[in-house]
Amino acid sequence: MADRTIPAKKVKYEAKVSHLLETYEKVLIVGCDHVGSKQFQDIRASLRGRAVVLMGKNTLIKKCIRVYVERTGDDKWEALLEHLVGNVGIIFTAADLGDIREEVLKFKMPAPAKGGVIAPVSVTVPSGNTGLDPSSTSFFQALNIPTKINKGTVEITSDMEVIKEGEPVSASAAALLAKLNITPFSYNLIPLMVFDNGELFDAAVLDITEEDIIDKFMSGVQQIAALCLGANYPTLASVPHSIVNSYKNVLAIALETEYSFPLADKVKDMLANPGAYAAAAPAAAAAAPAAAAAPVEESEEEDMAFDLFG
């Protein structure tokens, strides 16, 4: 039977993957299409000390993960397997995944259009003098770009889209853009998936801010409060509104009867002597700039004291 000794290079690579899986709990899976070696070098240098970029054949990485899971029983890493498809890499980190993503996205390199490549964006050739001699007219005619000869050079008479987003770049379009020294595309690592302590998410979750979470939470609280008020079912969300509504009812009754309390007295006096309060309004308006300079917390406490307790 032939000796099937595992190459030392693969043994070393498996040990590296195993160490990364043991050391880190957070992962960013990134798309690497058209990203050059110099970009990877710069990215690795930028992330040094905060993250490790792992590249390699998907089949080899999957095998290393499976071996690690069988050896340790730590099966949470199996979630990565189905997403190691195509030209992808793995960034292991203990830092904030949002910060790592932002750092990775900084490294974007311009690139020329190449025939057969799927265009990431649409490309329009602008009107104007190209500086090319009349022999280049055939390129423009192949792309149906209107031109004229002006002072011995080709001039494009109107803007023309030569590449559509999501479609393959034609050889003639690539040649024309190269002649015009136009590099319309740019490439960088594309965050695809996020793995954090056993949970796998689309990388879009990194766009969610604390403000977004608070807004969504408050929207839910408002809906719960409205539902509970409509059903007359008291909860922590609806009780403050119920108290305020009840207070308004008591104030309305006090205004229509002889029953009174301090704030009701103040309201009754305002209704009985509107002129006195109208005279005080200009003075209050003049004091507004000074009040605006006061700390927000103090201003809010004063307003609450007046509204609720008189």
Secondary structure as UniProt FT lines:
FT   HELIX           8..23
FT   STRAND          26..31
FT   TURN            33..34
FT   HELIX           37..47
FT   TURN            48..50
FT   STRAND          51..54
FT   HELIX           58..72
FT   HELIX           75..83
FT   STRAND          88..93
FT   HELIX           97..105
FT   STRAND          109..111
FT   TURN            115..116
FT   STRAND          123..125
FT   STRAND          128..129
FT   HELIX           134..136
FT   HELIX           137..142
FT   TURN            143..144
FT   STRAND          147..150
FT   TURN            151..152
FT   STRAND          153..156
FT   STRAND          160..163
FT   TURN            165..166
FT   HELIX           171..179
FT   TURN            180..181
FT   STRAND          185..187
FT   STRAND          190..196
FT   TURN            197..198
FT   STRAND          199..202
FT   HELIX           203..207
FT   HELIX           210..231
FT   TURN            236..238
FT   HELIX           239..256
FT   HELIX           262..272
FT   HELIX           274..286
FT   HELIX           288..293
FT   HELIX           296..309
//
